[in-house]
Amino acid sequence: MSKRTLALELLTVAGFCAFLFFFGLGAFGLTGADEPRYAQIAREMLARHDWVTPVLYGQPWLEKPILYYWEAMLAYKFFGSSDWVARLPSAFSATVMVFAIYAFARRFLATVAIDAALITAATAAFIGFSHAASMDMPLTACFTIGMMCWFCWYATVLPREPGLKQERAWLLGFYLFMALGTLAKGPVAPGLAALVIVIFVLLPFRDLRDARIIWRTLWWPGVLLFLAVVLPWYIAVQRANPGFASEFFFLHNLERFSTDLYRHKQPFWYYVPVLIAALAPWTVYALSAYVSSIRALRPRYGSAPAADTPVRTSSGSEAAKAPSQAVSFLRGTLHHLPLAQQRQFAAIVALSPFLLVWGAVPIIFFSISRSKLPGYILPAIPAWTLLLAYYIARRAAEEPKPRPWRVLAHAAVAAAALGAVLELPYRLMHVAVPERVMDVAAAVTLVLLIGIALSILQNGLRALRFVTLVPVVIAMAYLVRVDGPALDPKISTRLLAHEIQRIAPASAPVAVFHVTRQIEYGLGFYFDREIPNYDRGQHITGDHLVVAPPGSEQALAGEVHGRRVLHVGSFSPQELELFWISSAPQEHVHSR
């Protein structure tokens, strides 16, 4: 690959990461209960100059480790505290991960690197979680880079021949990023990594199976590096908060996994639809790539290739398209090749089963868990996108004409994404979609479906990446610029906070009554203070404003024990009412 081509690909990856991960970070206010809570914790830690103990409203909050908070604190320090800045750590983590995937793919088969990077960046999972102030994206980035480092090290011990030295710097990288993953979300990072490595190494159908790899992975300098990165914070937070170990490890890890303590119970098959949605718009071909890779694991020992059989591993696709040749190599039939080229070829052969195991383990592991959330399987998604990139390279060489049914199914999924974005505001607001909007969405979907299908059928799978990115880019721009203003008041409390500031005096306290945690924590972030909750007995003695659902006036009057309750406004996007509680005795209730 020429330097010019390399520079062009890097600029392309950078441009797509900037658009897909950073564009629209502030289009919506912080959503759910977790985003505003994590963002507020980082803000309070920065204000207190405390880099050890996560604190929410002055009290230790020990559910999660420290990495996201450190990243958010640094972002606040440079850009100020706001909702879009709270999301910068996730956008940054996603960008670093995509560039690492590009470098990893280029190391083993350069022609798939740009596909691997852009397909990963343009999945629904990473677009969504890169715009979330949470620990999921930092964990996924650390885990992904760590697993790729491990495989790069593993590739340097194949084949086991004298004269070829293992590159242990990759093993140090593995331990470093597993340590950062442990700081991102706890022991789940090294735990999942251990499962992936052990299962991969011991696979019964692998010609290069060698249990000694497991023990060689446990390299004492790497273990020391892991401990040197992880232990300082864990020890410091335990010393500052003696109950940390029991609360964090037992309550928020073991009990969260084994019980429905936090009411996230879902059926065992929950992650099947989650995976399908996470891989969109690449779902059809990603599933095909996974199934095809499983089928390719069956031994197909053929005759040894001729001595002059070309094996290109850094600029061509022969190694990716000929599994029978690869297995023949493992039987010792490519001994005529230089050792370094044998090693490269062996690594490409081993990559597919490694990605298969990596892509399955987090999904199976969290399917067993009693507590399930969509972000839990995010660390599995890069394995699927890497498999898809290699699948495209192999199929493009083997099948000049892709199968029409698969092309049509992919085109339908990719086109439907844009049609769904057109209808999204109406669906979320639970109102009937206007017939005109439905007609436009159907027409756009049909035109895109035909265009995508014809492009792939005429130009082959090499056109898959480009024609699929077109609707992704359009949908993203429409979601941010058009849907954003309509959805923001419905899914966040940012505009609700503005409405309260318009109605009530600037210094007036605000409380909530019978509302969701999203409202409570969202207002807490936008007002930068704790929001008392009547449901927990947190009453305010002076004049204040209360946010409550419709029909709460009489119940609220009973809570304030005879004080005056005035209805002062409404916030219709979330069906909320605003009441002013006066310290004066209530003579009558006035509503307007």
C-alpha positions as CSV (number, residue, x, y, z in Angstrom):
1,M,0.0,0.0,0.0
2,S,1.4,3.4,-1.0
3,K,1.8,6.2,1.5
4,R,-0.8,8.2,-0.4
5,T,-3.4,5.4,-0.1
6,L,-2.6,5.0,3.6
7,A,-3.0,8.7,4.3
8,L,-6.3,8.7,2.3
9,E,-7.7,5.8,4.3
10,L,-6.6,7.3,7.6
11,L,-8.3,10.6,6.7
12,T,-11.4,8.7,5.7
13,V,-11.6,6.9,9.0
14,A,-11.0,10.1,10.9
15,G,-13.7,11.9,9.0
16,F,-16.3,9.2,9.6
17,C,-15.3,8.9,13.3
18,A,-15.7,12.7,13.6
19,F,-19.1,12.6,12.0
20,L,-20.6,9.5,13.5
21,F,-19.2,9.9,17.0
22,F,-18.8,13.6,17.7
23,F,-21.5,15.2,15.5
24,G,-24.6,15.8,17.5
25,L,-23.2,15.1,21.0
26,G,-25.4,17.9,22.3
27,A,-28.4,17.3,20.0
28,F,-30.2,15.7,22.9
29,G,-29.9,16.4,26.6
30,L,-28.8,13.6,28.9
31,T,-31.2,10.7,28.8
32,G,-32.2,8.0,31.3
33,A,-31.1,7.9,34.9
34,D,-27.5,6.8,34.3
35,E,-26.2,9.5,32.0
36,P,-27.0,12.5,34.2
37,R,-25.9,10.7,37.3
38,Y,-22.5,9.7,35.9
39,A,-22.0,13.2,34.5
40,Q,-22.9,14.8,37.8
41,I,-20.6,12.5,39.7
42,A,-17.6,13.6,37.6
43,R,-18.6,17.3,38.0
44,E,-18.7,17.0,41.8
45,M,-15.4,15.1,41.9
46,L,-13.8,17.9,39.9
47,A,-15.3,20.6,42.2
48,R,-14.0,18.7,45.2
49,H,-10.6,18.0,43.6
50,D,-11.2,14.4,44.6
51,W,-9.7,11.9,42.1
52,V,-10.4,8.9,44.2
53,T,-14.0,8.6,45.5
54,P,-16.9,9.0,43.1
55,V,-19.4,11.3,44.9
56,L,-23.0,12.1,44.1
57,Y,-24.6,15.0,46.1
58,G,-21.8,14.8,48.6
59,Q,-22.2,11.1,49.3
60,P,-19.9,8.3,48.0
61,W,-21.3,6.5,45.0
62,L,-19.4,3.2,44.6
63,E,-21.3,1.3,41.9
64,K,-18.7,1.8,39.1
65,P,-14.9,2.2,38.9
66,I,-13.1,5.4,38.1
67,L,-12.0,5.5,34.4
68,Y,-15.0,7.3,32.9
69,Y,-15.1,9.8,35.8
70,W,-11.4,10.6,35.2
71,E,-12.0,11.1,31.5
72,A,-15.1,13.3,32.1
73,M,-13.3,15.4,34.7
74,L,-10.5,16.1,32.3
75,A,-13.0,17.0,29.6
76,Y,-14.8,19.4,32.0
77,K,-11.5,20.9,32.9
78,F,-10.8,21.9,29.3
79,F,-14.3,22.5,27.9
80,G,-16.5,23.3,30.9
81,S,-19.2,21.1,32.4
82,S,-22.1,20.5,30.0
83,D,-24.1,17.5,28.7
84,W,-22.2,17.2,25.4
85,V,-18.8,17.4,27.2
86,A,-19.9,14.5,29.5
87,R,-20.2,12.4,26.4
88,L,-16.7,13.2,25.0
89,P,-15.1,10.2,26.8
90,S,-17.3,7.8,24.9
91,A,-16.8,9.4,21.6
92,F,-13.1,9.5,22.1
93,S,-13.0,5.9,23.2
94,A,-14.9,4.8,20.1
95,T,-12.6,6.7,17.9
96,V,-9.4,5.2,19.4
97,M,-11.0,1.7,19.1
98,V,-11.8,2.2,15.4
99,F,-8.3,3.3,14.6
100,A,-6.9,0.3,16.6
101,I,-9.2,-2.0,14.6
102,Y,-7.9,-0.4,11.4
103,A,-4.3,-1.0,12.5
104,F,-5.1,-4.6,13.6
105,A,-6.8,-5.6,10.3
106,R,-4.0,-3.9,8.3
107,R,-1.4,-6.0,10.1
108,F,-2.9,-9.3,8.9
109,L,-4.6,-8.4,5.6
110,A,-4.3,-4.8,4.5
111,T,-7.1,-4.9,2.0
112,V,-9.8,-5.4,4.6
113,A,-8.5,-2.6,7.0
114,I,-10.7,0.2,5.7
115,D,-13.8,-2.1,5.6
116,A,-13.2,-3.2,9.2
117,A,-12.8,0.3,10.5
118,L,-15.8,1.9,8.7
119,I,-18.1,-1.0,9.3
120,T,-17.3,-0.9,13.0
121,A,-17.8,2.8,13.2
122,A,-21.1,2.7,11.3
123,T,-22.9,0.1,13.5
124,A,-26.0,1.2,15.4
125,A,-24.4,0.0,18.7
126,F,-21.3,2.2,18.4
127,I,-23.0,5.2,17.0
128,G,-25.5,5.1,19.9
129,F,-23.1,4.3,22.8
130,S,-20.5,6.8,21.5
131,H,-23.2,9.4,22.3
132,A,-23.8,8.2,25.8
133,A,-22.2,9.4,29.0
134,S,-21.5,5.9,30.4
135,M,-18.9,3.3,31.1
136,D,-19.9,0.9,28.3
137,M,-17.8,2.5,25.5
138,P,-14.6,3.0,27.5
139,L,-14.8,-0.6,28.6
140,T,-15.5,-1.9,25.1
141,A,-12.6,0.1,23.6
142,C,-10.2,-1.2,26.3
143,F,-11.4,-4.7,26.0
144,T,-11.2,-4.7,22.1
145,I,-7.7,-3.2,22.0
146,G,-6.5,-5.6,24.7
147,M,-7.9,-8.7,22.8
148,M,-6.3,-7.5,19.6
149,C,-3.0,-7.1,21.4
150,W,-3.2,-10.6,22.7
151,F,-3.8,-12.0,19.3
152,C,-0.9,-10.0,17.8
153,W,1.3,-11.6,20.5
154,Y,-0.2,-15.0,19.9
155,A,0.6,-14.7,16.2
156,T,4.2,-14.2,17.0
157,V,4.4,-17.7,18.6
158,L,3.1,-19.4,15.4
159,P,4.5,-21.5,14.1
160,R,6.7,-22.7,16.9
161,E,10.0,-22.6,15.1
162,P,13.5,-21.7,16.2
163,G,14.6,-18.4,14.8
164,L,11.3,-16.7,15.3
165,K,11.0,-14.7,18.5
166,Q,7.7,-13.8,20.2
167,E,7.0,-10.1,20.5
168,R,6.1,-9.7,24.1
169,A,5.4,-6.0,23.8
170,W,2.0,-7.1,22.5
171,L,1.4,-9.1,25.7
172,L,2.3,-6.0,27.7
173,G,-0.3,-4.1,25.7
174,F,-2.9,-6.8,26.5
175,Y,-2.3,-6.5,30.2
176,L,-2.3,-2.7,30.1
177,F,-5.7,-2.5,28.3
178,M,-7.2,-5.2,30.5
179,A,-6.1,-3.1,33.5
180,L,-7.8,0.0,32.0
181,G,-10.9,-2.1,31.3
182,T,-10.9,-3.1,35.0
183,L,-10.7,0.6,35.9
184,A,-13.6,1.2,33.4
185,K,-16.1,-1.3,34.7
186,G,-14.5,-3.8,37.0
187,P,-13.4,-7.4,36.8
188,V,-15.6,-8.2,33.8
189,A,-12.8,-7.1,31.4
190,P,-10.2,-9.6,32.5
191,G,-12.9,-12.2,33.2
192,L,-14.3,-12.1,29.7
193,A,-10.7,-12.1,28.3
194,A,-9.8,-15.2,30.2
195,L,-12.9,-17.0,29.0
196,V,-12.2,-16.1,25.3
197,I,-8.5,-17.1,25.5
198,V,-9.1,-20.4,27.3
199,I,-11.9,-21.5,25.0
200,F,-10.0,-20.4,21.9
201,V,-6.8,-22.1,22.9
202,L,-8.6,-25.4,23.8
203,L,-10.9,-25.6,20.8
204,P,-10.9,-29.3,19.8
205,F,-10.9,-28.6,16.0
206,R,-7.8,-26.3,16.0
207,D,-4.6,-27.7,14.5
208,L,-2.6,-25.3,16.6
209,R,-4.2,-26.2,19.9
210,D,-1.6,-25.9,22.6
211,A,-2.6,-25.5,26.3
212,R,0.8,-24.1,27.0
213,I,-0.3,-20.8,25.4
214,I,-2.5,-20.2,28.4
215,W,0.4,-20.5,30.8
216,R,2.6,-18.4,28.5
217,T,-0.1,-15.7,28.6
218,L,0.3,-15.5,32.4
219,W,3.6,-13.7,32.0
220,W,4.8,-12.2,35.3
221,P,5.9,-8.7,33.9
222,G,2.4,-8.4,32.4
223,V,0.7,-9.4,35.6
224,L,2.8,-6.8,37.5
225,L,1.9,-4.2,34.9
226,F,-1.8,-5.0,35.4
227,L,-1.5,-4.8,39.2
228,A,0.5,-1.5,39.0
229,V,-2.3,0.1,36.9
230,V,-5.3,-1.3,38.8
231,L,-4.3,-1.5,42.4
232,P,-3.5,2.1,43.2
233,W,-7.0,3.3,42.7
234,Y,-8.7,0.3,44.2
235,I,-6.5,0.5,47.3
236,A,-7.0,4.3,47.6
237,V,-10.8,4.1,47.3
238,Q,-10.9,1.2,49.8
239,R,-8.9,3.2,52.3
240,A,-11.2,6.3,51.8
241,N,-14.3,4.1,51.9
242,P,-14.0,1.0,54.0
243,G,-17.2,-0.5,52.7
244,F,-16.1,-0.2,49.0
245,A,-15.0,-3.8,48.5
246,S,-18.2,-5.4,49.7
247,E,-20.4,-2.9,48.0
248,F,-18.6,-2.9,44.7
249,F,-17.5,-6.5,44.2
250,F,-20.4,-8.3,45.9
251,L,-23.4,-6.0,45.5
252,H,-22.7,-4.4,42.1
253,N,-20.9,-7.3,40.5
254,L,-21.8,-10.7,41.9
255,E,-25.3,-9.9,43.0
256,R,-26.0,-7.9,39.8
257,F,-25.0,-11.0,37.8
258,S,-26.8,-13.6,39.9
259,T,-30.0,-11.8,41.0
260,D,-32.6,-9.4,39.7
261,L,-31.6,-6.9,42.4
262,Y,-31.8,-3.9,40.0
263,R,-34.9,-5.0,38.1
264,H,-33.2,-5.6,34.8
265,K,-34.6,-9.1,34.4
266,Q,-35.0,-10.3,30.8
267,P,-35.5,-13.7,29.1
268,F,-32.5,-15.8,28.2
269,W,-32.9,-15.0,24.5
270,Y,-32.9,-11.3,25.2
271,Y,-29.6,-10.6,23.4
272,V,-30.7,-12.2,20.1
273,P,-32.8,-9.1,19.1
274,V,-30.3,-6.8,20.8
275,L,-27.5,-8.2,18.7
276,I,-29.6,-7.9,15.5
277,A,-30.3,-4.3,16.3
278,A,-26.7,-3.6,17.4
279,L,-25.2,-4.8,14.1
280,A,-27.6,-2.7,12.0
281,P,-27.4,-1.9,9.1
282,W,-24.8,-4.7,8.6
283,T,-26.9,-7.3,10.3
284,V,-27.7,-9.6,7.3
285,Y,-24.1,-9.9,6.2
286,A,-22.7,-10.0,9.7
287,L,-24.8,-13.0,10.5
288,S,-23.8,-14.6,7.2
289,A,-20.2,-14.0,8.0
290,Y,-20.5,-15.6,11.4
291,V,-22.3,-18.7,10.0
292,S,-19.8,-19.0,7.1
293,S,-16.9,-18.8,9.5
294,I,-18.4,-21.6,11.6
295,R,-18.8,-23.8,8.5
296,A,-15.2,-23.1,7.5
297,L,-14.0,-24.6,10.7
298,R,-14.7,-28.1,9.5
299,P,-11.4,-29.6,8.3
300,R,-11.1,-29.6,4.5
301,Y,-7.7,-31.2,3.9
302,G,-6.9,-31.0,0.3
303,S,-3.8,-31.7,-1.7
304,A,-0.9,-29.5,-1.0
305,P,-0.7,-26.4,-3.1
306,A,2.1,-26.2,-5.6
307,A,5.4,-24.6,-4.5
308,D,4.7,-21.5,-6.5
309,T,1.2,-21.0,-5.0
310,P,1.0,-17.3,-4.3
311,V,0.3,-16.4,-0.6
312,R,-0.2,-12.7,-0.1
313,T,-1.0,-11.7,3.4
314,S,-0.5,-7.9,3.6
315,S,-1.8,-6.7,0.2
316,G,-3.8,-9.6,-1.2
317,S,-6.6,-11.9,-0.4
318,E,-5.4,-15.5,-1.2
319,A,-5.0,-16.4,2.4
320,A,-8.4,-15.1,3.3
321,K,-10.2,-17.0,0.5
322,A,-8.6,-20.4,0.7
323,P,-9.3,-22.2,4.0
324,S,-8.3,-25.6,2.5
325,Q,-4.9,-24.2,1.7
326,A,-4.7,-22.8,5.2
327,V,-5.4,-26.2,6.7
328,S,-2.9,-27.8,4.4
329,F,-0.3,-25.3,5.7
330,L,-1.1,-26.4,9.2
331,R,-0.3,-30.0,8.1
332,G,3.1,-28.8,7.1
333,T,2.6,-28.5,3.3
334,L,3.8,-24.9,3.1
335,H,7.2,-25.6,4.5
336,H,8.8,-24.1,1.4
337,L,7.7,-20.6,2.5
338,P,9.9,-18.3,4.7
339,L,9.2,-18.7,8.4
340,A,7.9,-15.1,8.8
341,Q,5.4,-15.7,6.0
342,Q,4.3,-19.0,7.5
343,R,3.7,-17.2,10.7
344,Q,1.6,-14.6,9.0
345,F,-0.4,-17.2,7.2
346,A,-1.0,-19.2,10.3
347,A,-2.2,-16.1,12.1
348,I,-4.8,-15.4,9.4
349,V,-6.0,-19.0,9.7
350,A,-6.3,-18.7,13.5
351,L,-8.0,-15.3,13.4
352,S,-11.4,-16.6,12.3
353,P,-11.9,-19.1,15.2
354,F,-10.5,-16.4,17.6
355,L,-13.1,-13.9,16.4
356,L,-15.9,-16.5,16.6
357,V,-15.1,-17.2,20.2
358,W,-14.7,-13.5,21.1
359,G,-18.0,-12.7,19.4
360,A,-19.9,-15.4,21.3
361,V,-18.5,-15.4,24.8
362,P,-19.9,-12.0,26.0
363,I,-23.3,-12.8,24.6
364,I,-23.5,-16.2,26.2
365,F,-22.0,-15.0,29.5
366,F,-24.5,-12.2,29.9
367,S,-27.4,-14.3,28.6
368,I,-26.8,-16.4,31.8
369,S,-26.9,-13.3,33.9
370,R,-30.1,-12.5,35.8
371,S,-29.6,-8.8,35.1
372,K,-29.5,-7.8,31.4
373,L,-29.0,-4.4,29.7
374,P,-28.2,-3.8,26.0
375,G,-24.7,-2.3,26.6
376,Y,-23.5,-5.5,28.3
377,I,-22.7,-7.3,25.0
378,L,-21.0,-4.2,23.4
379,P,-17.5,-5.8,23.8
380,A,-18.6,-8.6,21.5
381,I,-19.6,-6.4,18.5
382,P,-16.0,-5.7,17.2
383,A,-15.4,-9.4,16.7
384,W,-18.5,-9.5,14.5
385,T,-17.5,-6.5,12.4
386,L,-14.0,-7.8,11.9
387,L,-15.4,-11.2,10.8
388,L,-17.6,-9.3,8.3
389,A,-14.7,-7.4,6.8
390,Y,-12.8,-10.6,6.2
391,Y,-15.9,-12.3,4.9
392,I,-16.4,-9.5,2.3
393,A,-12.8,-9.8,1.1
394,R,-13.2,-13.6,0.7
395,R,-16.6,-13.5,-0.9
396,A,-15.7,-10.7,-3.3
397,A,-12.9,-12.9,-4.6
398,E,-14.9,-16.2,-4.6
399,E,-18.3,-14.9,-5.8
400,P,-18.2,-12.1,-8.4
401,K,-22.0,-12.1,-8.3
402,P,-23.4,-12.1,-4.8
403,R,-26.6,-14.0,-4.0
404,P,-29.7,-11.8,-4.8
405,W,-31.7,-12.8,-1.7
406,R,-29.0,-11.8,0.6
407,V,-28.4,-8.5,-1.2
408,L,-32.1,-7.7,-1.1
409,A,-32.3,-8.5,2.6
410,H,-29.3,-6.3,3.4
411,A,-30.7,-3.5,1.2
412,A,-34.0,-3.7,3.0
413,V,-32.4,-3.4,6.4
414,A,-30.1,-0.5,5.4
415,A,-32.9,1.4,3.7
416,A,-35.4,0.8,6.5
417,A,-33.0,2.6,8.9
418,L,-33.5,5.9,7.1
419,G,-37.3,5.3,6.9
420,A,-37.4,4.6,10.6
421,V,-35.6,7.9,11.4
422,L,-38.3,9.8,9.5
423,E,-41.0,8.3,11.7
424,L,-39.0,8.2,15.0
425,P,-40.3,11.4,16.7
426,Y,-43.9,10.3,16.2
427,R,-43.2,6.8,17.5
428,L,-41.5,8.1,20.7
429,M,-44.2,10.6,21.4
430,H,-46.8,7.9,21.0
431,V,-48.8,9.8,18.4
432,A,-50.1,8.6,15.1
433,V,-47.6,9.0,12.2
434,P,-49.2,11.4,9.7
435,E,-50.0,9.7,6.4
436,R,-47.8,12.1,4.5
437,V,-44.8,11.2,6.6
438,M,-45.5,7.5,6.2
439,D,-45.7,7.9,2.4
440,V,-42.4,9.8,2.3
441,A,-40.7,7.2,4.6
442,A,-42.0,4.4,2.4
443,A,-40.9,6.1,-0.8
444,V,-37.4,6.9,0.6
445,T,-37.0,3.3,1.8
446,L,-38.1,1.9,-1.6
447,V,-35.8,4.1,-3.6
448,L,-32.8,3.3,-1.3
449,L,-33.6,-0.4,-1.3
450,I,-33.5,-0.5,-5.1
451,G,-30.4,1.7,-5.3
452,I,-28.4,-0.3,-2.8
453,A,-29.5,-3.7,-4.2
454,L,-28.7,-2.7,-7.8
455,S,-25.3,-1.3,-6.8
456,I,-24.2,-4.4,-5.0
457,L,-25.6,-6.8,-7.7
458,Q,-23.8,-4.9,-10.5
459,N,-20.5,-4.2,-8.7
460,G,-20.2,-7.0,-6.2
461,L,-19.6,-7.0,-2.5
462,R,-16.8,-4.5,-2.9
463,A,-19.6,-1.9,-3.2
464,L,-21.3,-3.0,0.0
465,R,-19.4,-0.6,2.3
466,F,-20.0,2.5,0.2
467,V,-23.6,2.0,-0.6
468,T,-24.4,1.1,3.0
469,L,-22.7,4.1,4.5
470,V,-24.8,6.5,2.4
471,P,-28.1,5.9,4.2
472,V,-26.2,5.8,7.5
473,V,-24.8,9.3,6.9
474,I,-28.1,10.6,5.8
475,A,-30.0,9.1,8.7
476,M,-27.4,10.4,11.2
477,A,-27.7,14.0,9.7
478,Y,-31.5,13.8,9.7
479,L,-31.6,12.4,13.3
480,V,-29.4,15.2,14.7
481,R,-30.7,18.2,12.7
482,V,-34.4,17.4,12.2
483,D,-35.4,14.8,14.8
484,G,-33.2,16.3,17.5
485,P,-35.2,19.4,18.3
486,A,-38.4,17.4,18.3
487,L,-37.1,14.5,20.5
488,D,-35.1,16.5,23.0
489,P,-38.0,17.7,25.2
490,K,-39.4,14.1,25.1
491,I,-36.4,12.1,26.1
492,S,-34.4,14.5,28.3
493,T,-35.0,17.0,31.0
494,R,-32.9,19.8,29.5
495,L,-35.9,21.8,28.2
496,L,-37.9,21.0,31.3
497,A,-35.1,22.6,33.4
498,H,-35.3,25.7,31.1
499,E,-39.0,25.9,31.6
500,I,-38.6,25.7,35.4
501,Q,-36.0,28.4,35.3
502,R,-38.5,30.6,33.3
503,I,-41.3,30.1,35.8
504,A,-39.6,30.0,39.2
505,P,-37.1,32.4,40.8
506,A,-33.5,31.4,40.0
507,S,-32.7,30.5,43.6
508,A,-35.9,28.6,44.2
509,P,-35.5,24.9,45.3
510,V,-37.0,22.2,43.1
511,A,-38.4,18.9,44.2
512,V,-40.1,16.0,42.5
513,F,-43.1,13.8,43.4
514,H,-44.2,10.5,41.7
515,V,-41.8,10.9,38.8
516,T,-39.2,8.6,37.2
517,R,-35.5,8.5,38.2
518,Q,-34.7,10.0,34.8
519,I,-36.6,13.2,35.8
520,E,-34.9,13.3,39.2
521,Y,-31.3,12.8,38.1
522,G,-31.8,14.8,34.9
523,L,-32.9,17.9,36.8
524,G,-30.1,17.2,39.3
525,F,-27.5,17.6,36.6
526,Y,-29.0,20.6,34.9
527,F,-29.5,22.4,38.2
528,D,-26.2,21.1,39.6
529,R,-27.7,20.1,42.9
530,E,-29.6,17.3,44.5
531,I,-33.4,17.3,43.7
532,P,-35.4,16.3,46.9
533,N,-37.9,13.5,46.2
534,Y,-41.1,13.6,48.2
535,D,-41.4,9.8,47.7
536,R,-38.4,9.4,50.0
537,G,-39.6,11.8,52.6
538,Q,-37.3,14.7,51.4
539,H,-39.6,17.6,52.0
540,I,-38.6,21.3,51.8
541,T,-39.8,23.7,54.5
542,G,-39.6,26.9,52.4
543,D,-41.2,28.0,49.2
544,H,-40.3,25.7,46.3
545,L,-41.4,24.2,43.0
546,V,-42.5,20.6,42.6
547,V,-42.5,18.5,39.4
548,A,-45.3,15.9,39.4
549,P,-47.5,14.0,37.0
550,P,-51.0,15.2,36.1
551,G,-53.7,14.6,38.7
552,S,-51.2,14.9,41.6
553,E,-52.5,18.1,43.1
554,Q,-54.6,16.5,45.9
555,A,-52.0,14.0,46.9
556,L,-49.4,16.7,46.9
557,A,-51.6,18.9,49.1
558,G,-51.6,16.0,51.6
559,E,-47.8,15.8,51.5
560,V,-47.3,19.5,52.3
561,H,-49.7,19.5,55.3
562,G,-51.9,22.5,54.7
563,R,-49.5,24.7,52.8
564,R,-50.7,26.4,49.7
565,V,-50.3,24.5,46.4
566,L,-50.5,26.5,43.2
567,H,-50.5,25.0,39.7
568,V,-48.1,27.3,37.8
569,G,-47.4,25.4,34.5
570,S,-47.2,22.3,32.5
571,F,-44.6,20.5,30.4
572,S,-46.6,18.6,27.9
573,P,-43.8,16.7,26.1
574,Q,-43.4,14.5,29.2
575,E,-46.9,15.0,30.6
576,L,-45.7,16.8,33.8
577,E,-47.2,19.5,35.9
578,L,-45.4,22.2,37.8
579,F,-46.7,23.3,41.3
580,W,-45.5,26.1,43.5
581,I,-45.6,25.2,47.2
582,S,-45.9,28.3,49.4
583,S,-44.8,28.4,53.0
584,A,-48.1,30.3,53.7
585,P,-51.0,28.2,55.0
586,Q,-53.4,27.0,52.4
587,E,-56.7,28.7,52.3
588,H,-57.7,27.4,49.0
589,V,-56.1,25.7,46.0
590,H,-55.9,27.8,43.0
591,S,-55.4,26.2,39.6
592,R,-54.9,27.7,36.2
